[in-house]
Amino acid sequence: MKQYVLLPALFLAISACAQVNGERGVMVREAQIYLNPDANAQKLGLVERGHEVVIIERSREWIDVMAVVRDPTDMDPGQRLTGWILDKGVVRANTPNGDKILFGEAVDSENEASRRGGRKGADADAMRLYARTAEYFPQSPLAGEAAYRAADDQWQMDRIDVMTRRSARERDPRNRAEIDEHYMRNVMHKFPGTKWADMAAFHLIDNKLCGDWEGLAKCPEKEADIYEKYVNDHPQSPNAPEALYQAARRYAALMQIYPSDNKANKVPEAKQRAQALAQRIVSQYPQSDWAPQAQTLLYMMEQGIPQYGNAVE
């Protein structure tokens, strides 16, 4: 599906535009591009929100631009051409509050995408706008969040693609396609020590998780260690309580897995570790969404209710 390669296409477009001299700007509206600076001239296509334009020359209220366009008849997006657009809704690097304008339009597009019957392609618009906010305004207080949101949108779409393939159930994660880590690692590199870098690092765990555990202890043991290590490395991360919960769930599952894996003697230790992690969430993160779930997990273990398999009593 085309949407899964949106960010790579975006940066290819950036590279192409970089070869052309001229002032640059980012569209916060959809604009019709014309052959000449005249609303009655031939229409060449549509420049969508979040796409960059390179300004070649001006004529009154019109600007001649090079842009990536989409044909109204559904021409493959990504074709570059030059033409004229009205000089409206083009945010430059020197536009006052430009970072807030781009970020605000990205949020609006994201909300539009989540609304039933919302604008077609709004999710892609949001992704481009977030990416452009970070690119055009790297010193903005919004830059880290914008970069993360763009990477997160791409990650979620790539993850759906990977996890709907037959190979997603492979026990060994090395036997399935890997979600592209480039954009998350870019966030970690450019915004180290921020919560956005911590959250980006949390996403990378997806590529290390098993598909089907196949009732063996190796996968939940390894995954519990990964989640605990994440918390040790990123103690201030907004994802820390979730990571602790995921580790606790895996130790709770091991309570059912160990006996069938000829390791019944390890059940008490697994229960102790699951309880300790769940209690840590309740104590350290009482206001998080994961605290009630941790409390439920503690109750389930106290009641001896299995947390793995299809056991029904």
C-alpha positions in Angstrom: 0.0 0.0 0.0 1.3 3.5 -0.8 0.8 4.9 2.6 3.4 2.6 4.1 6.2 4.3 2.2 5.0 7.9 2.8 7.9 9.1 4.9 10.6 7.7 2.6 8.8 9.4 -0.3 8.7 12.5 1.7 12.4 12.7 2.3 13.1 11.8 -1.3 11.0 14.8 -2.2 13.0 16.9 0.2 16.2 15.7 -1.5 14.8 16.6 -4.9 13.7 20.0 -3.9 17.1 20.7 -2.3 18.6 20.6 -5.7 16.7 23.7 -6.7 17.6 27.2 -5.5 14.9 29.3 -4.0 12.9 30.1 -0.9 11.1 27.2 0.5 7.8 26.8 2.3 5.4 24.2 3.5 1.7 24.1 2.6 -0.9 24.2 5.3 -3.7 24.0 2.8 -4.5 22.1 -0.3 -3.6 24.3 -3.3 -4.4 24.1 -7.0 -1.4 24.6 -9.2 -1.8 26.3 -12.5 0.2 26.5 -15.7 0.1 30.3 -15.5 -0.6 32.9 -12.7 -4.3 33.0 -13.6 -7.2 31.1 -12.0 -8.6 30.4 -15.5 -5.3 28.8 -16.7 -4.8 25.1 -17.1 -4.9 23.1 -13.9 -1.8 20.9 -13.4 -2.6 19.2 -10.1 -3.0 19.7 -6.3 -0.3 20.5 -3.8 -1.3 18.8 -0.6 -0.8 19.8 3.0 2.6 19.2 4.4 4.3 19.2 1.0 7.2 21.5 0.4 7.3 24.1 -2.4 10.3 25.8 -3.8 9.5 29.4 -4.8 11.0 30.3 -8.2 9.5 33.7 -8.9 6.6 35.9 -7.9 3.8 37.7 -9.8 1.5 39.9 -7.7 -0.4 37.5 -5.4 1.0 34.4 -7.3 4.2 32.4 -6.8 5.8 30.1 -9.3 6.8 26.9 -7.4 8.3 23.5 -7.9 6.2 21.1 -5.9 5.2 17.5 -5.5 1.6 17.3 -6.8 -1.4 14.9 -7.0 -3.6 15.0 -10.1 -7.3 15.3 -9.3 -7.8 12.1 -11.4 -5.7 10.2 -8.9 -2.3 10.5 -10.6 0.4 8.7 -8.6 1.5 11.1 -5.8 5.1 12.1 -5.9 5.3 13.7 -9.4 7.3 16.9 -9.4 6.5 19.8 -11.6 6.5 23.6 -11.7 3.5 25.9 -11.8 1.7 28.8 -10.2 -0.2 28.9 -6.9 -1.8 31.7 -4.9 0.6 32.8 -2.2 -1.6 31.7 0.6 -1.0 29.1 3.3 2.7 28.8 2.6 4.7 28.7 5.8 8.3 29.7 5.5 11.1 29.2 8.0 10.8 32.9 8.9 7.0 32.9 9.2 6.1 34.2 12.7 4.9 31.3 14.9 5.5 29.0 11.9 6.3 26.1 14.1 2.9 26.5 15.9 1.1 26.9 12.7 2.5 23.7 11.1 2.1 21.7 14.3 -1.5 23.0 14.8 -2.5 22.0 11.3 -0.9 18.6 11.9 -3.0 18.1 15.0 -6.1 19.2 13.1 -5.3 16.7 10.3 -4.7 14.0 12.8 -8.1 14.7 14.4 -9.7 14.8 11.0 -8.2 11.3 10.2 -9.6 9.8 13.4 -13.1 11.3 12.8 -15.6 9.0 11.0 -16.1 10.3 7.5 -13.0 12.5 7.9 -11.0 14.0 5.1 -9.4 11.3 2.9 -5.6 11.3 3.3 -5.7 13.4 6.5 -3.4 10.9 8.2 -0.8 11.4 5.6 -1.2 15.1 5.8 -0.6 15.0 9.5 2.6 12.9 9.1 4.1 15.3 6.6 3.2 18.3 8.7 4.8 16.9 11.8 7.9 16.0 9.9 8.1 19.5 8.4 7.7 21.1 11.8 10.8 19.4 13.1 12.7 20.0 9.8 11.9 23.7 9.4 12.0 24.6 13.1 14.6 22.3 14.8 15.0 24.7 17.7 11.3 24.9 18.5 10.0 23.5 21.7 7.6 21.5 19.5 10.4 20.0 17.4 10.9 16.8 19.4 7.3 16.0 19.8 6.7 16.7 16.1 9.5 14.4 15.0 8.2 11.7 17.4 4.6 12.0 16.2 5.7 11.7 12.5 7.9 8.7 13.3 5.1 7.2 15.5 2.5 7.5 12.7 4.9 5.8 10.3 5.7 3.1 12.8 2.1 2.3 13.4 1.4 1.8 9.7 4.5 -0.2 9.2 3.7 -2.3 12.2 0.2 -3.2 10.8 1.9 -4.2 7.6 4.4 -6.4 9.3 2.0 -8.0 11.8 -0.6 -8.9 9.2 1.9 -11.1 7.3 2.0 -14.8 7.9 5.5 -14.5 9.2 4.3 -12.4 12.2 3.5 -15.6 14.1 7.1 -16.9 13.9 8.5 -17.5 17.3 11.9 -16.1 16.4 11.5 -12.4 15.5 14.5 -12.7 13.2 12.2 -14.8 10.9 9.8 -11.9 10.1 10.1 -8.6 8.4 11.5 -5.8 10.6 9.7 -2.6 11.2 11.9 0.2 9.9 13.7 1.8 12.9 15.3 4.7 11.0 12.8 7.4 12.0 12.6 6.4 15.6 16.4 6.3 15.9 16.5 9.7 14.3 14.3 11.0 17.1 16.6 9.4 19.6 19.7 10.9 18.0 18.4 14.4 17.6 16.5 14.8 20.9 18.6 12.7 23.4 17.5 12.9 27.0 13.9 13.9 26.2 10.8 11.9 26.8 10.4 11.7 23.0 13.7 9.8 22.7 12.5 7.5 25.6 9.2 6.9 23.8 11.0 6.2 20.5 13.2 3.7 22.2 10.1 1.9 23.6 8.9 1.3 20.0 12.1 -0.5 19.1 11.1 -3.4 21.5 8.4 -4.4 18.9 11.2 -5.8 16.7 12.5 -8.0 19.5 9.3 -9.7 20.5 8.4 -13.3 19.6 5.4 -14.1 17.6 3.8 -17.2 19.0 5.5 -18.4 22.2 4.5 -21.9 21.4 4.2 -22.7 25.1 7.9 -22.4 25.7 9.6 -20.4 28.5 12.4 -18.9 26.4 10.3 -16.1 24.8 8.5 -14.7 27.8 11.8 -14.9 29.8 13.6 -12.9 27.2 10.9 -10.4 26.7 10.5 -9.8 30.4 14.2 -9.0 30.6 13.9 -6.6 27.7 11.1 -4.7 29.3 12.9 -4.5 32.7 16.1 -3.3 31.0 14.1 -0.6 29.2 12.9 0.7 32.6 16.4 0.6 34.0 17.7 2.5 31.0 14.8 5.0 30.7 13.4 5.4 34.3 11.7 8.7 33.5 10.0 7.5 30.3 6.2 7.9 30.1 6.3 4.2 28.9 8.0 3.0 32.1 4.8 1.8 33.8 3.7 0.0 30.6 7.1 -1.7 30.3 6.8 -2.9 33.9 3.4 -4.2 33.3 4.4 -6.1 30.2 7.3 -7.7 32.2 4.9 -8.6 35.0 2.5 -10.2 32.6 5.2 -12.4 31.2 6.3 -13.6 34.6 2.7 -14.3 35.4 2.4 -16.3 32.2 5.5 -18.3 33.1 3.7 -19.6 36.2 1.6 -21.7 33.7 4.4 -22.3 31.2 7.1 -23.6 33.6 5.2 -26.8 34.8 4.6 -27.9 31.2 8.2 -27.1 30.3 9.6 -29.3 33.1 10.6 -26.3 35.2 7.9 -26.3 38.0 10.5 -25.4 40.5 10.8 -21.9 38.9 7.1 -21.1 39.5 7.5 -19.5 42.9 10.2 -17.2 41.6 8.1 -16.2 38.6 5.2 -15.4 40.8 7.4 -13.3 43.2 8.8 -11.3 40.3 5.4 -10.7 38.8 4.0 -9.6 42.1 6.9 -7.3 42.8 6.7 -5.6 39.4 2.9 -5.2 39.6 3.2 -3.7 43.0 5.9 -1.3 41.9 3.5 0.0 39.3 0.8 0.5 41.9 3.2 2.3 44.2 5.3 4.4 41.8 2.7 5.2 39.1 -0.6 5.3 40.9 -2.1 7.8 38.4 -1.2 5.9 35.3 -3.6 3.8 33.3 -1.4 0.8 34.1 -1.9 0.9 37.9 -5.5 -0.5 37.8 -4.3 -3.2 35.4 -1.4 -4.0 37.7 -3.9 -4.3 40.6 -6.1 -6.6 38.5 -3.0 -8.8 37.7 -2.2 -9.0 41.4 -5.7 -10.1 42.2 -5.7 -12.7 39.4 -2.4 -14.2 40.8 -3.8 -14.2 44.3 -6.8 -16.1 43.1 -4.7 -18.6 41.1 -6.4 -17.5 37.8 -4.1 -18.6 34.9 -2.6 -15.8 32.8 -1.6 -18.0 29.9 -3.4 -20.6 27.9 -7.0 -21.4 27.6 -7.6 -23.0 31.0 -11.2 -22.7 32.2 -12.2 -23.9 35.7 
